[in-house]
Structure formats: structure tokens, C-alpha cells
Amino acid sequence: MIDVARYDGREPAVFDRVVPNEDIEGLRVLGYLVVTDPGEGIRTADGFPPKSFHTETVQGFTLRPGRCRSWSS
């Protein structure tokens, strides 16, 4: 998971894709989703996506200044 604590850019950031920085041994990544935080912070939860979280595709996702998001694989 990539936790974007806060985006403080001046313009919206539009994402094309997410790729790992290095090979992930013993794990097959099926894809990535943007998981929005319902306001309670990142925590453990059963299932995916966890209840009360909303998911969106990465390609074309817009992150606006002052917003927080998390990325999950």
C-alpha cells in the first residue's frame, strides 16, 4: 500500500499507472486500486475492499491539492 498523507501541489495530479519500485518476490500483483479513506485513517480491516471504503481505478484518477488517498494492490 502507498499512503499519500496529503497532496499539497498547486494543480490536480492525474495518474496514468502505479508500478512497484522493485520486484515483489512470492507475490503476484493483479493490479492496483485507489482506496479512499472514509475519514478514520488507515487501519486493519477484513476483506477487500473493506466496508465503508470506496475504490476507483488508477488510470485517470485525479488527486486534488489538500486531499489524502491510499493505493492498494
C-alpha positions in Angstrom: 0.0 0.0 0.0 1.2 3.5 -0.7 -0.2 6.1 1.7 -0.3 9.6 0.3 -0.6 11.5 3.6 -1.5 14.8 1.8 -1.0 16.2 -1.7 0.0 19.9 -1.5 0.6 20.6 -5.1 -0.9 23.6 -6.8 -2.6 21.7 -9.7 -4.6 18.4 -9.6 -2.4 15.3 -10.3 -3.9 12.8 -12.8 -2.4 9.3 -12.6 -1.7 7.0 -15.5 -0.5 4.0 -13.6 1.3 2.7 -10.5 4.3 0.4 -10.7 6.4 -1.2 -7.9 9.9 0.2 -7.3 11.3 -3.3 -7.2 10.3 -6.9 -7.9 7.9 -8.4 -5.4 9.1 -11.9 -4.6 6.5 -14.6 -3.8 3.6 -12.3 -4.6 1.6 -11.9 -7.8 0.2 -8.4 -8.2 -3.1 -8.5 -10.1 -3.5 -4.7 -10.3 -3.9 -1.5 -8.3 -6.8 0.4 -7.0 -7.2 3.8 -5.3 -8.8 3.3 -1.9 -10.4 6.4 -0.4 -10.2 6.8 3.3 -13.6 7.3 5.0 -12.0 9.7 7.4 -10.9 7.4 10.2 -7.3 6.9 9.0 -5.6 3.8 7.7 -6.2 0.7 9.8 -6.7 -3.0 9.6 -9.9 -4.3 8.1 -11.3 -7.6 6.9 -11.8 -8.2 3.2 -11.1 -6.2 0.2 -12.2 -3.6 -0.3 -13.0 -3.0 3.3 -16.5 -1.9 4.2 -17.0 1.9 4.1 -14.1 2.3 1.8 -14.6 3.3 -1.9 -12.3 2.2 -4.7 -11.5 3.7 -8.0 -9.2 2.7 -10.9 -5.8 4.3 -11.0 -5.8 5.3 -14.7 -7.3 8.7 -14.9 -7.8 9.2 -11.1 -7.4 12.8 -10.1 -5.8 13.8 -6.8 -6.7 17.3 -5.9 -4.5 19.6 -3.7 -5.2 19.1 0.1 -6.6 15.6 -0.4 -5.4 12.2 1.0 -5.6 8.8 -0.7 -4.2 5.3 -0.3 -3.2 2.9 -3.0 -3.6 -0.8 -2.6 -2.6 -3.7 -4.8 
